[in-house]
Amino acid sequence: MNVLITRLISQIGIDLLKARHTVDLNPEQKTLPRDELKKRIQDADAVLCLLTDRIDQEIIDAAPRLKIISNHAVGYDNVDVEYAARRGIAVTNTPGV
């Protein structure tokens, strides 16, 4: 599975994902520009994003293989949950982050 991590998270989490999946990691502590996010999400089966990443219909449509959007945040206001559901894409968040 190809996993896009849009921003640095705990190294333990990165290592766990790398042990089982191909990971594309944004190594910087800044939000990916929208055009770069659209480009990098194209081959992703999963995306682990942060609250600062707007995952809307346009971004979801750029990712035809996407199966899950995992938001590394308590909420998910940045994700178009209704559109993801219509596309059969699971959306999760991480309460207690």
N, C-alpha and C positions, 0 to 999 in steps of 0.2 A: 504494500500500500504506500502511496506517495502522500506524505504529510507536509503541509506548509505551516511553519510556525512564523507568525508575522512579526514577532518581537521577542527579545530575550526573556526566557522564563528561568526558573530554577534549573541548575545543571542536572539535578537528579531526574527531572521530568524529561529533559532533552535526551539524556542517556537511555532512559527507559524506552523512549520512542525509537531512538537510533538502533537499539538492540533488535527490533523487530520490523522496522520500516525504513523506507528511504525518506530522509528528512531534508527539506529545503528550509534553512533557518536564516531569518534576517538577524544578523549578529549585532545590530545597532539598537540603541535605546531610543529609537524614534519611529514614528509611524511611517510605513511605506507610502510613498506617493501613490495616488489612485491608479495611474497608468501602470506603475510597476506591480502593484497588487493584482491588477487584471492580468498582466502577463504571467506572473509567477503562479497564479491560481489555476491556470489553464490545464495543467496535468495533475492537479491535486485530487486525491480521493477524499482527503480530510484536511480541514484547516483548523488550526488552533490560533485563535485571534484574541485580541484584547479589546476593551471597551472603546478604545480610540479608533478602531478599524470599523469603518462603515461597510457592512456586508449586506448590500441591498440587491434588488433584482438584477441590476446591471452586472454586479460582481458575480452573483450566483450564475447568471447566464454565461459568463466567461469560463465557467468550470463545469463542463458537461459530465465529468466523471465523479463529481462531488457527492459524497454519501453522508458526511457529517460535518457540522460546524460546531466546534467546541469553544465556547467563550470563556477565557480565563478571567472571569469577573463574576460578581454576585448576580448582576442583572444580564439583560440581553436586549436592551433598547437599541443597540447598534445593529441588530440583525433583523432582517425582514422575515420573521418567523412564519407568517402566513404563507408567503411565497415559497419559502423553503419547504414547508409542509406539502404544498401543492406539487412540488417537484420530487417529493418522497425523500427529502433530506432531513435527517435528524438534527436537532439543535439542542445543545446542552450548555449548562453554565457550571460554575464552581462556587457554590455557596461556601462561605467561610474562608475564602482566599485571604 
